[in-house]
Amino acid sequence: MAKIIPFIAVRPTRDKVCLVTCRSYEEYGTAELAAQLDFNPLSFLHVLKPAYTNQETVSFEKRYRQVNQRYQDFKIENILIKDKKPAIYIHKIVTKNQVFTGIIVGTSIEDYRNNIIKKHEETIAFRVRLLKEYMKHSEFNTEPVLITYPDDKTIENWIFSCTQKLADFEFSTTKKEINYLWKIDDASEVNWIQNIFEKINTLYVADGHHRSEAAKLLSEENENKENTAKNYLLSYLISENNVKIYEFNRLIKDLNGLQKEEFINKLDENFIVENKNQQPFHPAGKHQFGMYLDSEFYSLILRKEKQLFETPLESLDSQILYETVLLPLLAIKDLRNDERIEYLSGKQSILELKKIIDEGEFELGFILFPSNINVIKALADGDFIMPPKSTYIEPKFRSGIVIYEI
């Protein structure tokens, strides 16, 4: 039984929302970040990066408190205002190629502990602790965890009905995406959708594993039992069929001392290797890989006799590549921290991968076939953990649209 709750959100005023909201801080390059902070005084980036104006270097705790102070300034200046009563929010994101629609709510951290909300990615302890401290001292969260629920016609029809009304927010971004937000604060309607989710046995974290773990740590530190906000996690619930999953392709800096012919011969032990010359190759299914080396593309198809898998993890393409190539041939053990490997989202074209390698910093590239939601669920159900950078999942959220105060 999945528990969801409404909450009293803080949001930008309708006339300022398109100026306030921003992409996740990490997505901005140095020049773009500087331009946003210099020329848009309403950008939520001023909250996320409060020390920008004087370029001071401060401790994590001091910076997090500055984030909170700047956040309070935005409220005092009526850039952000607090809703008057608890609500849930329907958020629709229209991109060039897809429409994402989901429900922003609080989900139970107790459900997360008890594996009603399941995960499939490993987290880095240091990063989790930093996020926990960030939430603790900033006292808000504005990036919901992306959580999937089973396709449900009743929920789909309800969302469709709600979204026929005039949206509270409707704005476009410089990425040519259109965002809509509807506030649902009728108590009977909120109670109805809560009852629907109580009938769902399992939810799955699609994106936001570090935020989930950080929120769990923060709730465990909660000495003020009256602060129930810390018992819930800001979440975006979306139907399984509405997420978009891309692969992460691999860029490798060298062949670990091997010559090209020697490396390809070693690949032949596990794969049927075919030289595609200048023809870009993208895998058409599982257990196929593309490779770019020395200005040529190759197809790698895992040999049938090697496709004897006992677990969902063993059959995962990113795990196969790690166990057959990256670790034994290229001596890349730590996929997170080895400086010889970097990752390129499958949203980028193969020609972008080719261009990066041709520039000379990398010698080799691998192109993977994207996973799907059933693979993620099978891994989560079996308590398996994906290798780092196995999936790039959309939608991605803008900061400052809906803020959950802790």
Stockholm file with secondary structure:
# STOCKHOLM 1.0

chainA/1-406         MAKIIPFIAVRPTRDKVCLVTCRSYEEYGTAELAAQLDFNPLSFLHVLKPAYTNQETVSFEKRYRQVNQRYQDFKIENILIKDKKPAIYIHKIVTKNQVFTGIIVGTSIEDYRNNIIKKHEETIAFRVRLLKEYMKHSEFNTEPVLITYPDDKTIENWIFSCTQKLADFEFSTTKKEINYLWKIDDASEVNWIQNIFEKINTLYVADGHHRSEAAKLLSEENENKENTAKNYLLSYLISENNVKIYEFNRLIKDLNGLQKEEFINKLDENFIVENKNQQPFHPAGKHQFGMYLDSEFYSLILRKEKQLFETPLESLDSQILYETVLLPLLAIKDLRNDERIEYLSGKQSILELKKIIDEGEFELGFILFPSNINVIKALADGDFIMPPKSTYIEPKFRSGIVIYEI
#=GR chainA/1-406 SS CCCEECBCCEEECTTTHHHHCBCCGGGCCHHHHHHHHHHCTTCTHHHHSTTTTTTCCCCHHHHHHHHHHHHHHHHHTTSEEECSSCBEEEEEEECSSCEEEEEEEEEEHHHHHTTSEECCBCCCHHHHHHHHHHHHHHCEECSCEEEEECCCHHHHHHHHHHTTSCCSEEEECTTSCEEEEEEECCHHHHHHHHHHHHTCCCEEEEECHHHHHHHHHHHHTCCCTTCGGGGEEEEEEEEGGGCEEECEEEEESCCTTCCHHHHHHHHTTTEEEEEEETSCCCCCSTTEEEEEETTEEEEEEECGGGCCCSSTTTTCHHHHHIIIIITTTTCCCCTTTCTTEEEEETTSCHHHHHHHHHTTSCSEEEECCCCCHHHHHHHHHTTCCBCTTCCEEECCCCBTSSBEEC
#=GC SS_cons         CCCEECBCCEEECTTTHHHHCBCCGGGCCHHHHHHHHHHCTTCTHHHHSTTTTTTCCCCHHHHHHHHHHHHHHHHHTTSEEECSSCBEEEEEEECSSCEEEEEEEEEEHHHHHTTSEECCBCCCHHHHHHHHHHHHHHCEECSCEEEEECCCHHHHHHHHHHTTSCCSEEEECTTSCEEEEEEECCHHHHHHHHHHHHTCCCEEEEECHHHHHHHHHHHHTCCCTTCGGGGEEEEEEEEGGGCEEECEEEEESCCTTCCHHHHHHHHTTTEEEEEEETSCCCCCSTTEEEEEETTEEEEEEECGGGCCCSSTTTTCHHHHHIIIIITTTTCCCCTTTCTTEEEEETTSCHHHHHHHHHTTSCSEEEECCCCCHHHHHHHHHTTCCBCTTCCEEECCCCBTSSBEEC
//
